[in-house]
Amino acid sequence: MFNEKYDLYLKAFNDYAAGYFSKLKTTPALLKESMEYSFSSGGKRIRPVLVLEFCKMFGGTEEQAMPAAAAIEMIHTFSLIHDDLPAMDDDDMRRGRPSCHKAFPEALAILAGDAMSIHAFSVLANSTALSDAQKVRLIAELAEESGHHGMIAGQVLDMEQEGRADVTVDQLKTMCAFKTGALIRVACRMGCIAANATDEQIKAADTYGSYLGLAFQIVDDILDVTSTTDVLGKPVGSDAEENKVTFVTLLGLEAAQKE
């Protein structure tokens, strides 16, 4: 049942996302190509799926949910493009093919990520399926969880923790709550907002998202040790190479799996 429902959401979103940036009319061709390359490259699409499901849960429609689903996936994709850069995690592969900065010039990859992060808010602002009040709240929520108080804050904390021997589990959980958890939590909330859910329902969705985000990061840490590049579509063992503090390095593999 879960896989069936997930596959339906995945298809709906991928159909929407296919060729999205290639349709833009006034954007330079190479910029469109680099944005399309990263945005349409597949992936699990967990964040847009959460938006779609939470919107449906509270009586909303796919038409209401899709702008928020697209916007959050654009923010996520921008973060992956930048995360793979030599100055960050320096990963050459993403989703089973060369990272954006390997398929295109590095400067263009940076600009593709920048452009995508800005366009995400345009998608929300120009939606015809949402009220003005919904648009404002969705834009505010996504901005808050993407920037200095959310995902980007987590990236900075992650960089600060690299190679340190004094990082505690609580500090690691705090970093994950920002870096990974912020976008997963806001995906749940955005689905609720698109459906005009109550504040109490939005709060419950946020709590669910916080646990899911933590579980997601722990599994990601485990897979970096136990999986293969072919399965993950990105290099394994990169956490150790970058001297990153993870749940596996702090707790060991078995304890991380229990957590």
Summary of the structure (lengths in Angstrom):
residues: 259
radius of gyration: 17.9
end to end distance: 25.8
largest distance: 52.5
contacts: 870
relative contact order: 0.12
helix: 72%
strand: 2%
